[in-house]
Amino acid sequence: MKFIKKRMFGVVFAFFILACAFILFSIINFYHELQSKEAAIQEESLFDLSQFTSSYMDVKLEGYLSSLYSLSDLILLKEEKWETVRERLNAIVGRQEFLHIGLSSLDGKVWSTDGTNEFIIDITVRPYWKDLLAGKSVVTNAQDSLVSSKQIFVVAVPIVNREDQVVGIVHGAVALNEFQGYEDSRFEMGSYLVFVVDNTGSFILRDHKHPEAWNYSTIFDELKDSGDDRSPTAIRNQLAKNLPLQTEATISGKEYMLCFNPLSMNNWYTVVLMSKDEINQHIAVLLDDNINVLMIQVIIPLVLLCLIFFFFIRKKVKMEMNKEYQLREKLFSDIEGFIQADLSEDKVVYCSQSLGITNLTMPFSHLTELYIHNKVDEDYQERLTRILSGENLLELYGQGIARISQEYKAKDKSGKLRWFQCDVHIEVGENQKRTVAYFILRNIDEKKQIEVTLKTKAERDSLTGLYNRSTATDLINVFLHMNTHSPTVNHAFIILDLDNFKVLNDTLLHKTGDKALQDVASILGNFFRREDVVCRLGGDEFVVFLKNISFEVLEPKLQRLMEALRLTYSQDDKSVTISASAGVAISPANGTTFKELYTAADKALYQAKHAGKSCFRRAVNP
């Protein structure tokens, strides 16, 4: 008996050691894979931040130009008196972040104001003066101010009469330390730097958070010439094409990740960069914490399992899933409120009493601020403030967008958070000089709940629960379109067609055929990752789209899948076996759209069918 106990203890102990070794190996392998994926995610996040920064700066620069053009049009159209023009200039300085703003006649003498003081400056000494006389708008590089010690850049537009003659200049100066780039509070990797450079690499704006950093003339001054696609020459050539660029470079002996994104004017680029050390430190902290938790969650249960097995406790603990609890809210009034606003004058024309706002003499911008602050959920306040601002609505209307709809959460009349929808209709008033907006606020809480159910039905095949053809096509095309900036990353497109399926339907009837389709769908759903797109195209044809995977990794997985899809069905004394054949296309080699990949994979499927079925073939690269 003692021998048996010792032998049992030895077996359990050996099993425990082997299991720990296997788990440790798996964790180390998982750590390295996760590290690689996390690094790719962080690099993509840095590139996204660069795109956001470019868009943000473009909007600000276009806003400056738009303000000056609007002012020049008003001055020319209305021939306003000098006092009125002065008042308007002082008002714009306060609203538009201009350090000072002024008007110039054709002699180059600018009357300028900073909202408090007035002064005269001569801009004929500036190199952009000739462009203005030629009727061109100007956004200059950084330069010293003629009236202060600040570094500025100038935004200027010509005043052109009906005969296309330049009769004056509207001139505004923006302080560099106040022109700040986009900052994403969600980007918590560490201290990243944001610059603006021209296509030669010369600095236009330096990072306002770190003004002491990077005291070089150009961004290429300390960049190591490695002789490859990361060299200064290669980067300059790419910037000359006015295309976005993500690369790594060694600057002053330190590795950096750099993202260049073009602005829409002056051949400027935003540059967002961060040291590889900081990225790696962030990844190390993130992964180390996760791995420690993972080891605790795996090793401790394994020890407990061995102890339970050692003491011959075979009782199985069954866990029951909690039933989904559904709440139904009482249906409130569909329309919560109505607002009519004059966007040109920032004035409220009408506001329904249901919103509880009695002071209708306040500006429209104050009314929206009051409603959003008191009613709207914090998670939606910033977005709704940006969308419903008069400036944004006027800009959208100028782009031809007259109808806007935005969903958000807000308090209803009883103070409970519900889903609401704000529908905005914008039009020009009767006198053709004012832009009017109508806001209808609706309670859509019940509809929102129903929408989730309907959306699922619209996206899914009713028999198998997989994505239908339309949804899968959209998902795959959108993903491929958004990931064209990573041509070295491969994605796989697979068409699967069931072999002998017609015989199954004819022999065992369609009920068994439907059961087979559901079984195949279940196998595919369990076989692939959650982020992969699994779809039933129709009949017995399926499509699987795998993101970020090479054919070398996919090949053994497909071999196992072919085995798993050999299914036999019996009824009475009849038995039918089905299998699957597959064609595989790789993106971007075989295409970058659903249609291109489908065509390539379909040809490979044809080859698999003629090779004896129950196998797969890869599309030949064009």
Secondary structure, 3 states (H helix, E strand, C coil): CHHHHHHHHHHHHHHHHHHHHHHHHHHHHHHHHHHHHHHHHHHHHHHHHHHHHHHHHHHHHHHHHHHHHHHHHHHHHHCCCHHHHHHHHHHHHHHCCCCEEEEECCCCEEEEECCCCEEEEECCCCCCHHHHHCCCCEECCCEECCCCCCEEEEEEEEEECCCCCEEEEEEEEEEHHHCCCCCCCCCCCCCCEEEEEECCCEEEECCCCCCCCCCCCECCCCECCCCCCCCHHHHHHHHHCCCCEEEEEEECCEEEEEEEEECCCCCEEEEEEEEHHHHHHHHHHHHHHHHHHHHHHHHHHHHHHHHHHHCCCCCCCCCCCCCCCCCCCCCCCCEEEEEEEECCCCEEEEECHHHCCCCCCCEHHHHHHHHHHHHECHHHHHHHHHHCCHHHHHHHHHCCCCEEEEEEEEECCCCCEEEEEEEEEEEECCCCCCEEEEEEEEECHHHHHHHHHHHHHHHECCCCCCECHHHHHHHHHHHHHHCCCCCCCCEEEEEEEEECHHHHHHHHHHHHHHHHHHHHHHHHHHHCCCCCEEEEEECCEEEEEECCCCHHHHHHHHHHHHHHCCEEEEECCEEEEEEEEEEEEEECCCCCCHHHHHHHHHHHHHHHHHCCCCCEEECCCC
